Amino acid sequence: MNDKRILQQFHAMFGAFMVIFYLGAGIFLLFFADRIFSIDKAIRGIMGVTFLLYGLYRIYVTYKQIVSAFFTGDKDDQ
């Protein structure tokens, strides 16, 4: 296993953790932030939906990275 593949796997796993962060931040802003912060409802909604949409986009990108990094054969090993 070469260093490039290890780095790709690290980036893929970091991306998975960031997906959890973006989705969690979106859900928090939409449903729970009013109990802790005094942010305007419109701003919370815009930020929450933005985080959720970006999290969904990152799911797609991270899925492609994980498949590429973990489940495709390395051409140098052949």
C-alpha atoms as an extended CHARMM CRD file, in Angstrom:
* protein
*
        78  EXT
         1         1  MET       CA              0.0000000000        0.0000000000        0.0000000000  PROA      1               0.0000000000
         2         2  ASN       CA              1.5030000000        3.2820000000       -1.0090000000  PROA      2               0.0000000000
         3         3  ASP       CA              1.3630000000        6.6430000000        0.7190000000  PROA      3               0.0000000000
         4         4  LYS       CA             -1.0400000000        8.1280000000       -1.8280000000  PROA      4               0.0000000000
         5         5  ARG       CA             -3.6500000000        5.4580000000       -1.1130000000  PROA      5               0.0000000000
         6         6  ILE       CA             -3.3020000000        5.9100000000        2.6550000000  PROA      6               0.0000000000
         7         7  LEU       CA             -3.7820000000        9.6530000000        2.2280000000  PROA      7               0.0000000000
         8         8  GLN       CA             -6.8720000000        9.0430000000        0.0760000000  PROA      8               0.0000000000
         9         9  GLN       CA             -8.3110000000        6.7810000000        2.7680000000  PROA      9               0.0000000000
        10        10  PHE       CA             -7.6270000000        9.4050000000        5.4330000000  PROA      10              0.0000000000
        11        11  HSD       CA             -9.3880000000       12.0830000000        3.3720000000  PROA      11              0.0000000000
        12        12  ALA       CA            -12.3460000000        9.7780000000        2.7950000000  PROA      12              0.0000000000
        13        13  MET       CA            -12.7690000000        9.0770000000        6.5150000000  PROA      13              0.0000000000
        14        14  PHE       CA            -12.3470000000       12.7570000000        7.3910000000  PROA      14              0.0000000000
        15        15  GLY       CA            -15.0490000000       13.5170000000        4.8310000000  PROA      15              0.0000000000
        16        16  ALA       CA            -17.3700000000       11.0430000000        6.5510000000  PROA      16              0.0000000000
        17        17  PHE       CA            -16.8940000000       12.7910000000        9.8850000000  PROA      17              0.0000000000
        18        18  MET       CA            -17.5200000000       16.1610000000        8.2520000000  PROA      18              0.0000000000
        19        19  VAL       CA            -20.7890000000       14.8550000000        6.7740000000  PROA      19              0.0000000000
        20        20  ILE       CA            -21.9200000000       14.0210000000       10.3060000000  PROA      20              0.0000000000
        21        21  PHE       CA            -20.9110000000       17.5140000000       11.4340000000  PROA      21              0.0000000000
        22        22  TYR       CA            -22.7740000000       19.3140000000        8.6190000000  PROA      22              0.0000000000
        23        23  LEU       CA            -25.9480000000       17.2930000000        9.0540000000  PROA      23              0.0000000000
        24        24  GLY       CA            -25.7980000000       17.6420000000       12.8290000000  PROA      24              0.0000000000
        25        25  ALA       CA            -25.2500000000       21.3940000000       12.6200000000  PROA      25              0.0000000000
        26        26  GLY       CA            -28.1930000000       21.7530000000       10.2300000000  PROA      26              0.0000000000
        27        27  ILE       CA            -30.5260000000       19.7470000000       12.4400000000  PROA      27              0.0000000000
        28        28  PHE       CA            -29.3480000000       21.6320000000       15.5190000000  PROA      28              0.0000000000
        29        29  LEU       CA            -29.9150000000       25.0250000000       13.9050000000  PROA      29              0.0000000000
        30        30  LEU       CA            -33.3540000000       24.1030000000       12.6330000000  PROA      30              0.0000000000
        31        31  PHE       CA            -34.7660000000       22.4150000000       15.7160000000  PROA      31              0.0000000000
        32        32  PHE       CA            -32.7350000000       23.1140000000       18.8610000000  PROA      32              0.0000000000
        33        33  ALA       CA            -30.8100000000       26.3880000000       18.5490000000  PROA      33              0.0000000000
        34        34  ASP       CA            -33.7420000000       28.5130000000       19.7270000000  PROA      34              0.0000000000
        35        35  ARG       CA            -33.3850000000       26.9770000000       23.2020000000  PROA      35              0.0000000000
        36        36  ILE       CA            -29.7350000000       27.9760000000       23.5560000000  PROA      36              0.0000000000
        37        37  PHE       CA            -29.0870000000       30.9610000000       21.2810000000  PROA      37              0.0000000000
        38        38  SER       CA            -31.1480000000       34.0180000000       20.5300000000  PROA      38              0.0000000000
        39        39  ILE       CA            -30.6660000000       34.0280000000       16.7500000000  PROA      39              0.0000000000
        40        40  ASP       CA            -33.3910000000       35.3020000000       14.4400000000  PROA      40              0.0000000000
        41        41  LYS       CA            -35.6270000000       32.4830000000       13.1830000000  PROA      41              0.0000000000
        42        42  ALA       CA            -35.0410000000       33.3680000000        9.5100000000  PROA      42              0.0000000000
        43        43  ILE       CA            -31.2500000000       33.3080000000        9.9160000000  PROA      43              0.0000000000
        44        44  ARG       CA            -31.4120000000       29.9650000000       11.7530000000  PROA      44              0.0000000000
        45        45  GLY       CA            -33.6000000000       28.5630000000        8.9780000000  PROA      45              0.0000000000
        46        46  ILE       CA            -31.3420000000       29.7650000000        6.1770000000  PROA      46              0.0000000000
        47        47  MET       CA            -28.1990000000       28.5030000000        7.8890000000  PROA      47              0.0000000000
        48        48  GLY       CA            -29.8150000000       25.2040000000        8.9130000000  PROA      48              0.0000000000
        49        49  VAL       CA            -31.1010000000       24.4250000000        5.4280000000  PROA      49              0.0000000000
        50        50  THR       CA            -27.7490000000       25.4190000000        3.9280000000  PROA      50              0.0000000000
        51        51  PHE       CA            -25.8950000000       23.0650000000        6.2680000000  PROA      51              0.0000000000
        52        52  LEU       CA            -28.3330000000       20.2390000000        5.4880000000  PROA      52              0.0000000000
        53        53  LEU       CA            -28.0860000000       20.7000000000        1.7290000000  PROA      53              0.0000000000
        54        54  TYR       CA            -24.3010000000       20.8880000000        1.8380000000  PROA      54              0.0000000000
        55        55  GLY       CA            -24.2560000000       17.7950000000        4.0540000000  PROA      55              0.0000000000
        56        56  LEU       CA            -26.3230000000       15.9040000000        1.4800000000  PROA      56              0.0000000000
        57        57  TYR       CA            -23.9310000000       17.0030000000       -1.2690000000  PROA      57              0.0000000000
        58        58  ARG       CA            -20.9760000000       15.8890000000        0.8630000000  PROA      58              0.0000000000
        59        59  ILE       CA            -22.6110000000       12.4650000000        1.3360000000  PROA      59              0.0000000000
        60        60  TYR       CA            -22.4450000000       11.9490000000       -2.4250000000  PROA      60              0.0000000000
        61        61  VAL       CA            -18.8520000000       13.1850000000       -2.7380000000  PROA      61              0.0000000000
        62        62  THR       CA            -17.6600000000       11.2350000000        0.3020000000  PROA      62              0.0000000000
        63        63  TYR       CA            -19.3460000000        8.0660000000       -0.9220000000  PROA      63              0.0000000000
        64        64  LYS       CA            -17.4090000000        8.3300000000       -4.1890000000  PROA      64              0.0000000000
        65        65  GLN       CA            -14.1730000000        8.9510000000       -2.2490000000  PROA      65              0.0000000000
        66        66  ILE       CA            -14.7380000000        5.9530000000        0.0310000000  PROA      66              0.0000000000
        67        67  VAL       CA            -15.4860000000        3.6380000000       -2.8890000000  PROA      67              0.0000000000
        68        68  SER       CA            -12.4060000000        4.8850000000       -4.7130000000  PROA      68              0.0000000000
        69        69  ALA       CA            -10.0780000000        4.6960000000       -1.7080000000  PROA      69              0.0000000000
        70        70  PHE       CA            -11.2000000000        1.4250000000       -0.1290000000  PROA      70              0.0000000000
        71        71  PHE       CA            -12.9230000000       -0.7530000000       -2.7290000000  PROA      71              0.0000000000
        72        72  THR       CA            -11.0520000000       -0.2730000000       -5.9830000000  PROA      72              0.0000000000
        73        73  GLY       CA             -7.9540000000       -2.2500000000       -6.7580000000  PROA      73              0.0000000000
        74        74  ASP       CA             -4.6320000000       -0.4530000000       -6.9040000000  PROA      74              0.0000000000
        75        75  LYS       CA             -3.1390000000       -0.7000000000      -10.3900000000  PROA      75              0.0000000000
        76        76  ASP       CA              0.4160000000       -0.7710000000       -8.9740000000  PROA      76              0.0000000000
        77        77  ASP       CA             -0.2740000000       -4.0090000000       -7.0690000000  PROA      77              0.0000000000
        78        78  GLN       CA             -0.8950000000       -6.0070000000      -10.2600000000  PROA      78              0.0000000000
